Amino acid sequence: MKAMPYTTYLKTFHWQMKRREAFKSAGRSCQICNCRHHPGGLTVHHRTYERVGEELPEDLIVMCRDCHDLFHGRLAKKGADLPHPDEWTSGPIDARIRKLREEELDLKAQLAGVEAKITYWKDLKRIEEGK
């Protein structure tokens, strides 16, 4: 399989099985930010291209589209391998995690506000109906 072009390899049954194993091993979530339901989906990234076609589990990492784009857009250096996720916790990744946590808190606050409005309107309806 090493002789075939990389894009051709990604269409093989062998790669689809490796990909499926990686998703299962990662709990079908991004191994960087732990999201499960990213609008852009999840992808399996090669941490190294040394063993394409004969990948070891540690050669692959599951990432959401944002983390994958972040890696390729800001962190990738030609010929550099991605460190293990346990070691990949500084700089832009920490900033991304902080941003996601802030977004989560904002959404929780918005949800609490919506729930309070629902309760208010339900109470008002009960009063109007004389209950």
C-alpha positions as CSV (number, residue, x, y, z in Angstrom):
1,M,0.0,0.0,0.0
2,K,3.0,2.3,0.4
3,A,3.4,2.4,-3.3
4,M,-0.1,3.9,-4.0
5,P,-0.8,7.6,-3.8
6,Y,-2.0,8.8,-0.4
7,T,-5.4,10.0,-1.7
8,T,-5.9,6.6,-3.3
9,Y,-5.0,4.8,0.0
10,L,-7.7,6.9,1.8
11,K,-10.3,5.3,-0.4
12,T,-9.3,1.7,0.4
13,F,-11.2,-0.7,2.6
14,H,-8.0,-1.1,4.7
15,W,-8.0,2.6,5.5
16,Q,-11.8,2.6,6.2
17,M,-11.2,-0.2,8.8
18,K,-8.2,1.7,10.4
19,R,-10.4,4.8,10.5
20,R,-13.3,3.0,12.1
21,E,-10.9,1.5,14.7
22,A,-9.5,5.0,15.5
23,F,-13.1,6.4,15.9
24,K,-14.0,3.6,18.2
25,S,-10.8,3.9,20.3
26,A,-11.4,7.7,20.7
27,G,-15.0,7.2,21.8
28,R,-16.1,8.9,18.6
29,S,-14.9,12.3,20.0
30,C,-12.1,14.7,19.2
31,Q,-9.0,13.7,21.1
32,I,-8.0,17.4,21.5
33,C,-11.1,19.2,22.7
34,N,-13.4,16.2,23.4
35,C,-16.3,17.4,21.3
36,R,-18.6,14.7,19.8
37,H,-21.0,16.6,17.6
38,H,-19.0,19.1,15.6
39,P,-20.9,20.5,12.6
40,G,-17.9,19.8,10.4
41,G,-17.7,16.2,11.7
42,L,-14.7,14.3,12.9
43,T,-11.6,13.3,10.9
44,V,-8.8,10.8,11.5
45,H,-5.4,12.5,11.1
46,H,-2.1,10.8,10.5
47,R,0.3,11.9,13.3
48,T,3.1,10.5,11.1
49,Y,3.3,9.2,7.5
50,E,6.1,6.7,8.2
51,R,3.8,3.7,8.3
52,V,1.0,4.6,5.9
53,G,-0.8,1.4,5.1
54,E,0.7,-0.3,8.2
55,E,-0.4,2.3,10.8
56,L,-0.1,1.6,14.5
57,P,-3.0,3.0,16.7
58,E,-0.7,5.7,18.0
59,D,0.0,6.9,14.5
60,L,-3.6,8.2,14.2
61,I,-5.6,10.8,16.1
62,V,-9.2,11.7,15.9
63,M,-9.9,15.5,15.6
64,C,-12.9,17.7,15.0
65,R,-12.7,19.9,11.9
66,D,-11.8,23.0,14.0
67,C,-8.8,21.3,15.7
68,H,-7.7,19.7,12.5
69,D,-7.8,23.0,10.7
70,L,-6.1,24.7,13.6
71,F,-3.3,22.1,13.4
72,H,-2.8,22.4,9.6
73,G,-3.3,26.2,9.5
74,R,-1.2,27.3,12.5
75,L,0.7,24.4,13.9
76,A,1.9,22.3,11.0
77,K,5.5,22.5,10.0
78,K,6.7,20.7,7.0
79,G,7.9,17.2,8.0
80,A,6.8,17.6,11.7
81,D,4.9,14.9,13.4
82,L,2.0,15.7,15.8
83,P,2.9,14.9,19.4
84,H,0.6,12.6,21.4
85,P,-2.6,14.3,22.5
86,D,-1.4,14.2,26.1
87,E,1.5,16.4,25.1
88,W,-0.5,18.7,22.8
89,T,-2.0,21.0,25.4
90,S,-0.3,24.4,25.0
91,G,-0.5,27.5,23.0
92,P,-3.3,27.6,20.4
93,I,-4.9,24.4,21.7
94,D,-5.3,25.8,25.2
95,A,-6.7,29.0,23.7
96,R,-9.2,27.0,21.7
97,I,-10.3,25.0,24.7
98,R,-10.7,28.2,26.8
99,K,-12.8,29.7,23.9
100,L,-15.0,26.6,23.8
101,R,-15.5,26.6,27.5
102,E,-16.4,30.3,27.4
103,E,-18.9,29.5,24.6
104,E,-20.3,26.7,26.7
105,L,-20.8,29.0,29.7
106,D,-22.5,31.6,27.5
107,L,-24.8,29.0,26.1
108,K,-25.7,27.7,29.5
109,A,-26.4,31.3,30.6
110,Q,-28.6,31.8,27.5
111,L,-30.4,28.5,28.2
112,A,-31.0,29.5,31.9
113,G,-32.5,32.8,30.6
114,V,-34.8,31.0,28.1
115,E,-35.9,28.5,30.8
116,A,-36.7,31.4,33.1
117,K,-38.8,33.0,30.4
118,I,-40.7,29.8,29.7
119,T,-41.4,29.4,33.5
120,Y,-42.6,33.0,33.6
121,W,-45.0,32.6,30.6
122,K,-46.3,29.3,31.9
123,D,-47.0,30.9,35.3
124,L,-48.7,33.8,33.6
125,K,-50.9,31.4,31.5
126,R,-51.9,29.5,34.7
127,I,-52.9,32.8,36.4
128,E,-54.9,33.9,33.3
129,E,-56.7,30.5,33.3
130,G,-57.4,30.9,37.0
131,K,-55.5,27.8,38.1
